[in-house]
Amino acid sequence: MNGLARKPIGEADLHAFADGFATAERRAEIIAFLESEPEVARRVADWCTQNEAIRRALGKAMAEPFPAALAATPSRVTCDAQEPLKAVVHASRHAPASDRIERTRQRRSAGLTSVVGAAILFGLATGWIGAHALAPWGAPPPRTMLRSGALDPVGTFAVRAIEAHETFASDPLYPVEISAQDKPRLGQWLAARLGADVIVPDLGRAGYSLLGGRLIATNLGPAVLLLFENGGGERLGLTFARTAPPDDRLLRYQGTATIGTVVWSDANHLFALSGPPDGARLAALARRVFPPPEQD
Amino acid sequence: MEVGLLSTVRSVSLRDAITPFVAGLRRYARALVMEPDACIAEDLVQQTVARALKDERLRRGGNVRLILYSTLTSLNRSRVRGASPARPPSSAAPFVAHSPETVSLSRIERSLLALPSDLREVVLLAALERMTYEEMADVIEVPTATMLARLSRARDELRVHFNGTIAQLSAARRPSQPRASGHLRLVK
């Protein structure tokens, strides 16, 4: 390989290298170039890693060979399938994304009345209820819902709370760093880390006693996780961080198949109460943690 | 009579020509859409296939795969434009209830979510669909050089999100709150 006669390596070569399109000869030249350019080499190595990660995470092709609705005779396909499809497109063009999501959810799950009741009890704005509360509450989160759009800070916080609950509440021996027996120390330490008073709610009347607390890392900085347990060994986690209130200070539910969390805020904190994936029950418990915010 | 028969035969063979690509198309749609609701990607696929069955280019022997991907890509662009007219595509619906899979969303998926959809398109066509650069340029309907520039931008931006998660998180931390000496209160 003659170094002087080499064609300069361009962006296209680097992509071709990462994507496996470069010819063996060109490949050798690109490698020689990358050896002399560690910055570029890192960049291309990252591209290769991205490719791998994308294929691993998303590379599973869906099994069904042909969309069921279109597996009719061709003439029917072009006529019948168009109308509902147009309706969907029309809807998705003109409705806000949240409405679209709500509509498709409603298509799946009926019987949400109790859920609405719970939300209204909570004194929440109807716009939010319409857009976000309906499906998850009371009904188990549908498995077919795939993934979120961009996570907003509150959504990310809820995910952190769920992850923390999943990690710590399941530990039979050491779920907390400081146990409830040492309440003053627990309060002082958490308050010092949080930079504010730590409020420990009493869930005794709901049958839950405080196990203790720990500090967790969230997208909103350090947060306190307090764990409660009832006689049956069921654990609740109350996560809260000091933060400016989000734009909508209303209660939201997020959940997995095994853990749910309700998120709400007051003037200085964002709270997440995690436990069994039952939005209505968590909301009722959340009302014991703090009285519902007075809305309008 | 003869004409009718001929067009039926053509439609049937078109359907057969499309079928092998539907699985990949669906994979691309799901990765591209990244909405909590799988229905949206599925609708896109169905609409794409329905359109392709009527596509004149296909009847004239055009490249089935590229036409399918190109149709889906442009349908998705209209969808994104229509869904959030005031905002860039990357800052989609701010408040959605998240699904089981959200929680286990992989780092690469979170990073892809941060990309605007025109950048997501090229990354996915290359990595997931393993298209050549000429094919990709065809699909997104720009010259190859433009496509490559976009691919560079997409991959470099993805690097920031994918590699820089930790650095970004600490940088994005809010300013620390004033400290107060804490004490414990009981709230009934």
Boltz contact constraints between the chains, C-beta under 6 A:
constraints:
  - contact:
      token1: [A, 11]
      token2: [B, 148]
      max_distance: 6.0
  - contact:
      token1: [A, 11]
      token2: [B, 152]
      max_distance: 6.0
  - contact:
      token1: [A, 12]
      token2: [B, 148]
      max_distance: 6.0
  - contact:
      token1: [A, 15]
      token2: [B, 151]
      max_distance: 6.0
  - contact:
      token1: [A, 19]
      token2: [B, 126]
      max_distance: 6.0
  - contact:
      token1: [A, 46]
      token2: [B, 159]
      max_distance: 6.0
  - contact:
      token1: [A, 47]
      token2: [B, 155]
      max_distance: 6.0
  - contact:
      token1: [A, 50]
      token2: [B, 158]
      max_distance: 6.0
  - contact:
      token1: [A, 51]
      token2: [B, 127]
      max_distance: 6.0
  - contact:
      token1: [A, 53]
      token2: [B, 108]
      max_distance: 6.0
  - contact:
      token1: [A, 54]
      token2: [B, 108]
      max_distance: 6.0
  - contact:
      token1: [A, 54]
      token2: [B, 127]
      max_distance: 6.0
  - contact:
      token1: [A, 54]
      token2: [B, 128]
      max_distance: 6.0
  - contact:
      token1: [A, 57]
      token2: [B, 106]
      max_distance: 6.0
  - contact:
      token1: [A, 57]
      token2: [B, 108]
      max_distance: 6.0
  - contact:
      token1: [A, 57]
      token2: [B, 109]
      max_distance: 6.0
  - contact:
      token1: [A, 58]
      token2: [B, 31]
      max_distance: 6.0
  - contact:
      token1: [A, 58]
      token2: [B, 128]
      max_distance: 6.0
  - contact:
      token1: [A, 61]
      token2: [B, 23]
      max_distance: 6.0
  - contact:
      token1: [A, 61]
      token2: [B, 24]
      max_distance: 6.0
  - contact:
      token1: [A, 61]
      token2: [B, 27]
      max_distance: 6.0
  - contact:
      token1: [A, 62]
      token2: [B, 23]
      max_distance: 6.0
  - contact:
      token1: [A, 62]
      token2: [B, 26]
      max_distance: 6.0
  - contact:
      token1: [A, 65]
      token2: [B, 19]
      max_distance: 6.0
  - contact:
      token1: [A, 65]
      token2: [B, 22]
      max_distance: 6.0
  - contact:
      token1: [A, 66]
      token2: [B, 19]
      max_distance: 6.0
  - contact:
      token1: [A, 66]
      token2: [B, 22]
      max_distance: 6.0
  - contact:
      token1: [A, 67]
      token2: [B, 45]
      max_distance: 6.0
  - contact:
      token1: [A, 67]
      token2: [B, 46]
      max_distance: 6.0
  - contact:
      token1: [A, 67]
      token2: [B, 49]
      max_distance: 6.0
  - contact:
      token1: [A, 69]
      token2: [B, 46]
      max_distance: 6.0
  - contact:
      token1: [A, 70]
      token2: [B, 49]
      max_distance: 6.0
  - contact:
      token1: [A, 74]
      token2: [B, 11]
      max_distance: 6.0
  - contact:
      token1: [A, 74]
      token2: [B, 15]
      max_distance: 6.0
  - contact:
      token1: [A, 77]
      token2: [B, 53]
      max_distance: 6.0
  - contact:
      token1: [A, 78]
      token2: [B, 53]
      max_distance: 6.0
  - contact:
      token1: [A, 78]
      token2: [B, 54]
      max_distance: 6.0
  - contact:
      token1: [A, 81]
      token2: [B, 50]
      max_distance: 6.0
  - contact:
      token1: [A, 85]
      token2: [B, 47]
      max_distance: 6.0
  - contact:
      token1: [A, 88]
      token2: [B, 43]
      max_distance: 6.0
  - contact:
      token1: [A, 92]
      token2: [B, 79]
      max_distance: 6.0
  - contact:
      token1: [A, 93]
      token2: [B, 82]
      max_distance: 6.0
  - contact:
      token1: [A, 97]
      token2: [B, 83]
      max_distance: 6.0
  - contact:
      token1: [A, 97]
      token2: [B, 93]
      max_distance: 6.0
  - contact:
      token1: [A, 98]
      token2: [B, 93]
      max_distance: 6.0
  - contact:
      token1: [A, 101]
      token2: [B, 37]
      max_distance: 6.0
  - contact:
      token1: [A, 104]
      token2: [B, 37]
      max_distance: 6.0
  - contact:
      token1: [A, 104]
      token2: [B, 39]
      max_distance: 6.0
  - contact:
      token1: [A, 132]
      token2: [B, 95]
      max_distance: 6.0
  - contact:
      token1: [A, 132]
      token2: [B, 97]
      max_distance: 6.0
  - contact:
      token1: [A, 136]
      token2: [B, 97]
      max_distance: 6.0
  - contact:
      token1: [A, 141]
      token2: [B, 99]
      max_distance: 6.0
  - contact:
      token1: [A, 141]
      token2: [B, 100]
      max_distance: 6.0
  - contact:
      token1: [A, 144]
      token2: [B, 38]
      max_distance: 6.0
  - contact:
      token1: [A, 145]
      token2: [B, 36]
      max_distance: 6.0
  - contact:
      token1: [A, 145]
      token2: [B, 37]
      max_distance: 6.0
  - contact:
      token1: [A, 145]
      token2: [B, 99]
      max_distance: 6.0
  - contact:
      token1: [A, 146]
      token2: [B, 38]
      max_distance: 6.0
  - contact:
      token1: [A, 146]
      token2: [B, 101]
      max_distance: 6.0
  - contact:
      token1: [A, 147]
      token2: [B, 34]
      max_distance: 6.0
  - contact:
      token1: [A, 147]
      token2: [B, 36]
      max_distance: 6.0
  - contact:
      token1: [A, 147]
      token2: [B, 101]
      max_distance: 6.0
  - contact:
      token1: [A, 147]
      token2: [B, 102]
      max_distance: 6.0
  - contact:
      token1: [A, 147]
      token2: [B, 105]
      max_distance: 6.0
  - contact:
      token1: [A, 148]
      token2: [B, 36]
      max_distance: 6.0
  - contact:
      token1: [A, 148]
      token2: [B, 96]
      max_distance: 6.0
  - contact:
      token1: [A, 148]
      token2: [B, 98]
      max_distance: 6.0
  - contact:
      token1: [A, 148]
      token2: [B, 102]
      max_distance: 6.0
  - contact:
      token1: [A, 149]
      token2: [B, 92]
      max_distance: 6.0
  - contact:
      token1: [A, 149]
      token2: [B, 93]
      max_distance: 6.0
  - contact:
      token1: [A, 149]
      token2: [B, 96]
      max_distance: 6.0
  - contact:
      token1: [A, 150]
      token2: [B, 91]
      max_distance: 6.0
  - contact:
      token1: [A, 150]
      token2: [B, 92]
      max_distance: 6.0
  - contact:
      token1: [A, 150]
      token2: [B, 113]
      max_distance: 6.0
  - contact:
      token1: [A, 152]
      token2: [B, 94]
      max_distance: 6.0
  - contact:
      token1: [A, 155]
      token2: [B, 98]
      max_distance: 6.0
  - contact:
      token1: [A, 159]
      token2: [B, 103]
      max_distance: 6.0
  - contact:
      token1: [A, 162]
      token2: [B, 103]
      max_distance: 6.0
  - contact:
      token1: [A, 183]
      token2: [B, 184]
      max_distance: 6.0
  - contact:
      token1: [A, 187]
      token2: [B, 183]
      max_distance: 6.0
  - contact:
      token1: [A, 187]
      token2: [B, 184]
      max_distance: 6.0
  - contact:
      token1: [A, 188]
      token2: [B, 182]
      max_distance: 6.0
  - contact:
      token1: [A, 191]
      token2: [B, 182]
      max_distance: 6.0
  - contact:
      token1: [A, 195]
      token2: [B, 177]
      max_distance: 6.0
  - contact:
      token1: [A, 195]
      token2: [B, 179]
      max_distance: 6.0
  - contact:
      token1: [A, 196]
      token2: [B, 180]
      max_distance: 6.0
  - contact:
      token1: [A, 197]
      token2: [B, 182]
      max_distance: 6.0
  - contact:
      token1: [A, 198]
      token2: [B, 182]
      max_distance: 6.0
  - contact:
      token1: [A, 199]
      token2: [B, 185]
      max_distance: 6.0
  - contact:
      token1: [A, 199]
      token2: [B, 187]
      max_distance: 6.0
  - contact:
      token1: [A, 200]
      token2: [B, 184]
      max_distance: 6.0
  - contact:
      token1: [A, 201]
      token2: [B, 187]
      max_distance: 6.0
  - contact:
      token1: [A, 202]
      token2: [B, 186]
      max_distance: 6.0
  - contact:
      token1: [A, 202]
      token2: [B, 188]
      max_distance: 6.0
  - contact:
      token1: [A, 221]
      token2: [B, 173]
      max_distance: 6.0
  - contact:
      token1: [A, 242]
      token2: [B, 177]
      max_distance: 6.0
  - contact:
      token1: [A, 254]
      token2: [B, 97]
      max_distance: 6.0
  - contact:
      token1: [A, 254]
      token2: [B, 98]
      max_distance: 6.0
  - contact:
      token1: [A, 256]
      token2: [B, 100]
      max_distance: 6.0
  - contact:
      token1: [A, 256]
      token2: [B, 103]
      max_distance: 6.0
  - contact:
      token1: [A, 257]
      token2: [B, 100]
      max_distance: 6.0
